[in-house]
Amino acid sequence: MKIRLLLVDDHAVVRTGLKMLLGGQEDMEIVGEAGSAAEALTEAERVGPTVILMDIGLPDKTGIEATRIIKAKFPDVNIVALTIHEDEEYFFQMLNAGASGYVPKRAAPEELITAIRAAASGEVYLYPSMAKLLVRDFLNVERPAGETIDLDGLTDREQEVLTKLAEGASNNEIADALVISPKTVERHRENIMRKLSLHSRAELVRYAIRKGIIKA
C-alpha cells in the first residue's frame, strides 16, 4: 500500500517541487495539497492521508496549531514538519503538538523521503541538528544525587521492547529480534505507553534518554 501524502505549504511553487520529487517515489502518492491550515483540515478529512508534510508558516494559523488540531481529530495521521525554521522554540512546539518528524527545507531530498517513510511506519524522524536539541534538552534536566533508574513497573520484556523502540526499531524488527509476533510487540508497546503515560514515539525517546536506557 502506498504512502498517501498531503502537502501543506502556502507557496504553490514549493508544493509543485514536492510533487515532482515525491510523486516519483514508487511507494508514495500525492493525494492532496493545501495552502492554509483551514484547507489542510478539510483535505485531511477528505483524502485520509497517511502522512502530512506541514509547513509552519501558514497564512491563517501556524503549522503548529494545525498539527495540534489535526492530531486531535485524526490521531492516526502522521505529520512531518517541513520548514525553514530550525530554532528550538518551533521544534519543541511541533513535537508537543504531535509531529512525528522535523525536517528543515535545506535538507537533502533523501532526508525528507526517509522522514516520510519513518513517519508512515509509526516511527519518529528528526533531522540530526534538531535531534541534538532534543538530546541536549533532556540531558540538561537535573537529577537528584544518587537517583536510580526506576522503570515505573515495566516487566523485563517491556523493558526490552522499550529499549528497541527508543533505538528506532520497527515492530517487525523487534518481533524478529525477540522471537515474538508483531502483535505481541504492539501489545507490549500499548502497555508501555499506558504505564508511562506517554502518547507518542517522541515522548518515548525522551523518556529513554532521560532514564539512561539509550545513550545520547
DRENSENU-765367 format. One record per residue (C-alpha): residue number from 1; chain; x, y, z. Coordinates in nm, 3 decimals, always signed. Layout:
<rs>
@num=NUM chaine=A east=X north=Y up=Z $
...
</rs>
This chain:
<rs>
@num=1 chaine=A east=+0.000 north=+0.000 up=+0.000 $
@num=2 chaine=A east=+0.135 north=+0.339 up=-0.098 $
@num=3 chaine=A east=+0.201 north=+0.620 up=+0.147 $
@num=4 chaine=A east=-0.075 north=+0.876 up=+0.094 $
@num=5 chaine=A east=+0.072 north=+1.226 up=+0.115 $
@num=6 chaine=A east=-0.096 north=+1.559 up=+0.184 $
@num=7 chaine=A east=+0.125 north=+1.861 up=+0.112 $
@num=8 chaine=A east=+0.064 north=+2.172 up=+0.322 $
@num=9 chaine=A east=+0.258 north=+2.485 up=+0.224 $
@num=10 chaine=A east=+0.139 north=+2.833 up=+0.136 $
@num=11 chaine=A east=+0.380 north=+2.857 up=-0.157 $
@num=12 chaine=A east=+0.249 north=+2.686 up=-0.472 $
@num=13 chaine=A east=+0.599 north=+2.659 up=-0.616 $
@num=14 chaine=A east=+0.712 north=+2.459 up=-0.310 $
@num=15 chaine=A east=+0.417 north=+2.223 up=-0.343 $
@num=16 chaine=A east=+0.495 north=+2.178 up=-0.714 $
@num=17 chaine=A east=+0.855 north=+2.090 up=-0.634 $
@num=18 chaine=A east=+0.746 north=+1.842 up=-0.368 $
@num=19 chaine=A east=+0.504 north=+1.677 up=-0.612 $
@num=20 chaine=A east=+0.784 north=+1.635 up=-0.865 $
@num=21 chaine=A east=+1.016 north=+1.486 up=-0.602 $
@num=22 chaine=A east=+0.775 north=+1.265 up=-0.411 $
@num=23 chaine=A east=+0.539 north=+1.172 up=-0.691 $
@num=24 chaine=A east=+0.824 north=+0.978 up=-0.848 $
@num=25 chaine=A east=+0.865 north=+0.751 up=-0.547 $
@num=26 chaine=A east=+0.713 north=+0.408 up=-0.609 $
@num=27 chaine=A east=+0.579 north=+0.380 up=-0.255 $
@num=28 chaine=A east=+0.421 north=+0.727 up=-0.240 $
@num=29 chaine=A east=+0.129 north=+0.911 up=-0.395 $
@num=30 chaine=A east=+0.018 north=+1.272 up=-0.360 $
@num=31 chaine=A east=-0.350 north=+1.268 up=-0.260 $
@num=32 chaine=A east=-0.397 north=+1.636 up=-0.179 $
@num=33 chaine=A east=-0.244 north=+1.974 up=-0.118 $
@num=34 chaine=A east=-0.332 north=+2.280 up=+0.088 $
@num=35 chaine=A east=-0.210 north=+2.637 up=+0.124 $
@num=36 chaine=A east=-0.354 north=+2.710 up=+0.468 $
@num=37 chaine=A east=-0.440 north=+2.543 up=+0.797 $
@num=38 chaine=A east=-0.811 north=+2.552 up=+0.718 $
@num=39 chaine=A east=-0.754 north=+2.385 up=+0.382 $
@num=40 chaine=A east=-0.526 north=+2.128 up=+0.549 $
@num=41 chaine=A east=-0.801 north=+2.025 up=+0.790 $
@num=42 chaine=A east=-1.055 north=+1.999 up=+0.509 $
@num=43 chaine=A east=-0.820 north=+1.797 up=+0.290 $
@num=44 chaine=A east=-0.714 north=+1.569 up=+0.577 $
@num=45 chaine=A east=-1.079 north=+1.477 up=+0.629 $
@num=46 chaine=A east=-1.143 north=+1.439 up=+0.257 $
@num=47 chaine=A east=-0.845 north=+1.230 up=+0.144 $
@num=48 chaine=A east=-0.739 north=+1.041 up=+0.459 $
@num=49 chaine=A east=-0.361 north=+1.083 up=+0.424 $
@num=50 chaine=A east=-0.100 north=+0.857 up=+0.578 $
@num=51 chaine=A east=+0.146 north=+1.144 up=+0.621 $
@num=52 chaine=A east=+0.105 north=+1.521 up=+0.609 $
@num=53 chaine=A east=+0.403 north=+1.741 up=+0.522 $
@num=54 chaine=A east=+0.335 north=+2.053 up=+0.726 $
@num=55 chaine=A east=+0.491 north=+2.395 up=+0.684 $
@num=56 chaine=A east=+0.495 north=+2.610 up=+0.999 $
@num=57 chaine=A east=+0.441 north=+2.950 up=+0.835 $
@num=58 chaine=A east=+0.079 north=+2.937 up=+0.714 $
@num=59 chaine=A east=-0.139 north=+3.244 up=+0.650 $
@num=60 chaine=A east=-0.431 north=+3.169 up=+0.885 $
@num=61 chaine=A east=-0.294 north=+2.953 up=+1.169 $
@num=62 chaine=A east=+0.058 north=+2.829 up=+1.229 $
@num=63 chaine=A east=+0.153 north=+2.478 up=+1.124 $
@num=64 chaine=A east=+0.191 north=+2.407 up=+1.495 $
@num=65 chaine=A east=-0.174 north=+2.491 up=+1.561 $
@num=66 chaine=A east=-0.280 north=+2.300 up=+1.251 $
@num=67 chaine=A east=-0.084 north=+1.996 up=+1.367 $
@num=68 chaine=A east=-0.247 north=+2.006 up=+1.710 $
@num=69 chaine=A east=-0.597 north=+2.031 up=+1.560 $
@num=70 chaine=A east=-0.541 north=+1.757 up=+1.302 $
@num=71 chaine=A east=-0.383 north=+1.517 up=+1.553 $
@num=72 chaine=A east=-0.675 north=+1.570 up=+1.791 $
@num=73 chaine=A east=-0.925 north=+1.489 up=+1.517 $
@num=74 chaine=A east=-0.724 north=+1.229 up=+1.325 $
@num=75 chaine=A east=-0.476 north=+1.071 up=+1.571 $
@num=76 chaine=A east=-0.363 north=+0.806 up=+1.322 $
@num=77 chaine=A east=-0.240 north=+1.064 up=+1.071 $
@num=78 chaine=A east=+0.136 north=+1.121 up=+1.095 $
@num=79 chaine=A east=+0.271 north=+1.472 up=+1.048 $
@num=80 chaine=A east=+0.621 north=+1.573 up=+0.940 $
@num=81 chaine=A east=+0.722 north=+1.937 up=+0.972 $
@num=82 chaine=A east=+0.898 north=+2.070 up=+0.662 $
@num=83 chaine=A east=+1.008 north=+2.422 up=+0.742 $
@num=84 chaine=A east=+1.272 north=+2.692 up=+0.718 $
@num=85 chaine=A east=+1.267 north=+2.725 up=+1.097 $
@num=86 chaine=A east=+1.548 north=+2.549 up=+1.283 $
@num=87 chaine=A east=+1.528 north=+2.715 up=+1.621 $
@num=88 chaine=A east=+1.432 north=+2.513 up=+1.927 $
@num=89 chaine=A east=+1.116 north=+2.709 up=+2.005 $
@num=90 chaine=A east=+0.940 north=+2.594 up=+1.689 $
@num=91 chaine=A east=+1.098 north=+2.249 up=+1.711 $
@num=92 chaine=A east=+0.970 north=+2.168 up=+2.060 $
@num=93 chaine=A east=+0.630 north=+2.319 up=+1.991 $
@num=94 chaine=A east=+0.587 north=+2.096 up=+1.685 $
@num=95 chaine=A east=+0.687 north=+1.786 up=+1.881 $
@num=96 chaine=A east=+0.449 north=+1.876 up=+2.160 $
@num=97 chaine=A east=+0.173 north=+1.929 up=+1.904 $
@num=98 chaine=A east=+0.221 north=+1.569 up=+1.788 $
@num=99 chaine=A east=+0.456 north=+1.582 up=+1.490 $
@num=100 chaine=A east=+0.641 north=+1.259 up=+1.407 $
@num=101 chaine=A east=+0.922 north=+1.429 up=+1.218 $
@num=102 chaine=A east=+1.102 north=+1.758 up=+1.172 $
@num=103 chaine=A east=+1.298 north=+1.835 up=+0.855 $
@num=104 chaine=A east=+1.439 north=+2.176 up=+0.751 $
@num=105 chaine=A east=+1.380 north=+2.280 up=+0.390 $
@num=106 chaine=A east=+1.756 north=+2.292 up=+0.333 $
@num=107 chaine=A east=+1.779 north=+1.916 up=+0.392 $
@num=108 chaine=A east=+1.873 north=+1.679 up=+0.111 $
@num=109 chaine=A east=+1.577 north=+1.517 up=-0.068 $
@num=110 chaine=A east=+1.684 north=+1.179 up=+0.070 $
@num=111 chaine=A east=+1.640 north=+1.310 up=+0.424 $
@num=112 chaine=A east=+1.281 north=+1.410 up=+0.353 $
@num=113 chaine=A east=+1.200 north=+1.080 up=+0.187 $
@num=114 chaine=A east=+1.346 north=+0.892 up=+0.484 $
@num=115 chaine=A east=+1.141 north=+1.105 up=+0.724 $
@num=116 chaine=A east=+0.819 north=+1.033 up=+0.535 $
@num=117 chaine=A east=+0.879 north=+0.659 up=+0.532 $
@num=118 chaine=A east=+0.968 north=+0.660 up=+0.901 $
@num=119 chaine=A east=+0.652 north=+0.854 up=+0.991 $
@num=120 chaine=A east=+0.437 north=+0.624 up=+0.779 $
@num=121 chaine=A east=+0.576 north=+0.328 up=+0.975 $
@num=122 chaine=A east=+0.490 north=+0.487 up=+1.306 $
@num=123 chaine=A east=+0.847 north=+0.593 up=+1.376 $
@num=124 chaine=A east=+0.996 north=+0.932 up=+1.457 $
@num=125 chaine=A east=+1.248 north=+1.106 up=+1.233 $
@num=126 chaine=A east=+1.439 north=+1.413 up=+1.346 $
@num=127 chaine=A east=+1.694 north=+1.590 up=+1.130 $
@num=128 chaine=A east=+2.034 north=+1.543 up=+1.304 $
@num=129 chaine=A east=+2.077 north=+1.907 up=+1.407 $
@num=130 chaine=A east=+1.728 north=+1.907 up=+1.556 $
@num=131 chaine=A east=+1.779 north=+1.575 up=+1.733 $
@num=132 chaine=A east=+2.075 north=+1.729 up=+1.912 $
@num=133 chaine=A east=+1.842 north=+1.993 up=+2.057 $
@num=134 chaine=A east=+1.619 north=+1.720 up=+2.196 $
@num=135 chaine=A east=+1.910 north=+1.528 up=+2.349 $
@num=136 chaine=A east=+2.061 north=+1.843 up=+2.497 $
@num=137 chaine=A east=+1.731 north=+1.945 up=+2.650 $
@num=138 chaine=A east=+1.682 north=+1.620 up=+2.831 $
@num=139 chaine=A east=+2.042 north=+1.569 up=+2.934 $
@num=140 chaine=A east=+2.031 north=+1.910 up=+3.099 $
@num=141 chaine=A east=+1.745 north=+1.807 up=+3.328 $
@num=142 chaine=A east=+1.894 north=+1.799 up=+3.677 $
@num=143 chaine=A east=+1.858 north=+1.479 up=+3.873 $
@num=144 chaine=A east=+1.889 north=+1.441 up=+4.249 $
@num=145 chaine=A east=+2.224 north=+1.294 up=+4.352 $
@num=146 chaine=A east=+2.215 north=+0.917 up=+4.367 $
@num=147 chaine=A east=+1.887 north=+0.888 up=+4.177 $
@num=148 chaine=A east=+1.837 north=+0.535 up=+4.049 $
@num=149 chaine=A east=+1.666 north=+0.435 up=+3.728 $
@num=150 chaine=A east=+1.304 north=+0.350 up=+3.804 $
@num=151 chaine=A east=+1.132 north=+0.193 up=+3.507 $
@num=152 chaine=A east=+0.789 north=+0.255 up=+3.652 $
@num=153 chaine=A east=+0.669 north=-0.102 up=+3.686 $
@num=154 chaine=A east=+0.768 north=-0.230 up=+3.343 $
@num=155 chaine=A east=+0.825 north=-0.603 up=+3.309 $
@num=156 chaine=A east=+1.160 north=-0.731 up=+3.180 $
@num=157 chaine=A east=+1.008 north=-0.795 up=+2.838 $
@num=158 chaine=A east=+0.853 north=-0.449 up=+2.827 $
@num=159 chaine=A east=+1.192 north=-0.301 up=+2.910 $
@num=160 chaine=A east=+1.345 north=-0.491 up=+2.618 $
@num=161 chaine=A east=+1.073 north=-0.365 up=+2.384 $
@num=162 chaine=A east=+1.108 north=-0.010 up=+2.521 $
@num=163 chaine=A east=+1.481 north=-0.009 up=+2.452 $
@num=164 chaine=A east=+1.440 north=-0.125 up=+2.094 $
@num=165 chaine=A east=+1.155 north=+0.118 up=+2.029 $
@num=166 chaine=A east=+1.367 north=+0.406 up=+2.157 $
@num=167 chaine=A east=+1.654 north=+0.297 up=+1.936 $
@num=168 chaine=A east=+1.426 north=+0.330 up=+1.634 $
@num=169 chaine=A east=+1.340 north=-0.033 up=+1.561 $
@num=170 chaine=A east=+1.008 north=-0.111 up=+1.393 $
@num=171 chaine=A east=+0.754 north=-0.355 up=+1.537 $
@num=172 chaine=A east=+0.860 north=-0.621 up=+1.286 $
@num=173 chaine=A east=+1.229 north=-0.573 up=+1.365 $
@num=174 chaine=A east=+1.159 north=-0.605 up=+1.737 $
@num=175 chaine=A east=+0.950 north=-0.915 up=+1.677 $
@num=176 chaine=A east=+1.235 north=-1.077 up=+1.484 $
@num=177 chaine=A east=+1.496 north=-0.982 up=+1.746 $
@num=178 chaine=A east=+1.292 north=-1.106 up=+2.043 $
@num=179 chaine=A east=+1.136 north=-1.402 up=+1.858 $
@num=180 chaine=A east=+0.780 north=-1.290 up=+1.926 $
@num=181 chaine=A east=+0.494 north=-1.188 up=+1.698 $
@num=182 chaine=A east=+0.440 north=-0.828 up=+1.578 $
@num=183 chaine=A east=+0.101 north=-0.837 up=+1.753 $
@num=184 chaine=A east=+0.275 north=-0.919 up=+2.081 $
@num=185 chaine=A east=+0.515 north=-0.630 up=+2.024 $
@num=186 chaine=A east=+0.220 north=-0.398 up=+1.967 $
@num=187 chaine=A east=+0.055 north=-0.520 up=+2.288 $
@num=188 chaine=A east=+0.376 north=-0.456 up=+2.484 $
@num=189 chaine=A east=+0.404 north=-0.115 up=+2.322 $
@num=190 chaine=A east=+0.050 north=-0.024 up=+2.427 $
@num=191 chaine=A east=+0.121 north=-0.138 up=+2.784 $
@num=192 chaine=A east=+0.445 north=+0.064 up=+2.794 $
@num=193 chaine=A east=+0.276 north=+0.381 up=+2.673 $
@num=194 chaine=A east=-0.008 north=+0.336 up=+2.921 $
@num=195 chaine=A east=+0.217 north=+0.265 up=+3.220 $
@num=196 chaine=A east=+0.447 north=+0.557 up=+3.142 $
@num=197 chaine=A east=+0.164 north=+0.794 up=+3.041 $
@num=198 chaine=A east=+0.331 north=+0.856 up=+2.705 $
@num=199 chaine=A east=+0.143 north=+0.949 up=+2.391 $
@num=200 chaine=A east=+0.396 north=+0.946 up=+2.107 $
@num=201 chaine=A east=+0.720 north=+0.791 up=+1.989 $
@num=202 chaine=A east=+0.896 north=+1.122 up=+2.052 $
@num=203 chaine=A east=+0.790 north=+1.117 up=+2.417 $
@num=204 chaine=A east=+0.911 north=+0.759 up=+2.445 $
@num=205 chaine=A east=+1.254 north=+0.853 up=+2.309 $
@num=206 chaine=A east=+1.279 north=+1.143 up=+2.554 $
@num=207 chaine=A east=+1.191 north=+0.911 up=+2.842 $
@num=208 chaine=A east=+1.455 north=+0.660 up=+2.735 $
@num=209 chaine=A east=+1.724 north=+0.929 up=+2.714 $
@num=210 chaine=A east=+1.628 north=+1.075 up=+3.049 $
@num=211 chaine=A east=+1.637 north=+0.733 up=+3.217 $
@num=212 chaine=A east=+1.968 north=+0.643 up=+3.055 $
@num=213 chaine=A east=+1.814 north=+0.346 up=+2.873 $
@num=214 chaine=A east=+1.972 north=+0.459 up=+2.547 $
@num=215 chaine=A east=+2.282 north=+0.674 up=+2.504 $
@num=216 chaine=A east=+2.258 north=+1.019 up=+2.354 $
</rs>
